[in-house]
Amino acid sequence: MPAITTLRAMSSALKNREISSIELTEEHLANIANDETNSFITGATESALQQANHAQRRREQGEHHPL
């Protein structure tokens, strides 16, 4: 899947079920891990994935919240 780079595109892809919260989070975590500019000091991978799982469950129950 091509990178989703805008908040509008991310929100639309989530709403249209083109990508899950978990997939979107994993994509961004991979970008952070591969960042050659060292823009990030630490990553909260576990916490981010837990929050993505929670968001995905809420979406599956019909709740749609802004990013």
N, C-alpha and C positions, 0 to 999 in steps of 0.2 A: 504494500500500500504506500502511495506517495506520502510524504510528510505533510501533515496538516499544520499550517503555520500561523493561522489567525484564530483569535478567540471565536469569531463568528463561524468560521469553518469547523472548529472543534465542537462548538455547541450544536451546529447543524448535523454533523456526523453522529454525535451522541443521540440526538433526538430521532434521527432517521435509522438508528441502529446499524450504522455503517461501521462503527467501531464501539467497543465497550470502554467503560471507564478504566478498567484494568489494562486493556491494550494501549489506550492513550497514555496512561501513566508509564507503562513499561517502555513505550517509544521515547518518551521524554527522559526517563532514567537512562536509557541507552545513549541518548544524545549527550547527557551530562557525563556519563562514564567515558565517552569517546572525545570529550572536549579537549582539544589541544591547546587552548588558550589559558587553561587553568582558572577559569572564571568562578569555579565553585571550590570553597574550602572543604566543606563536608557535604555529604549526601545523606538524606534521611530515607533511604530506600525502603526499609521495613515499614516505617510509619506511613510513607506515601502509598505503599501497596495496601496497607490496612485501610486507609481512608478511601482508596479506589474501590476496594471490595465493598465497603459500607455504601458508597455512592451507587455502585452497580446494583446492589440489592434494593436500594430505594428506587432506582430507575425501573427495575423489573416489577416493582409493586405499583408503578404508575406515577411516582413522584418525579417531577422534573424541576430541578433548581438551576439557577445560573451557575456558571463556572466560578 
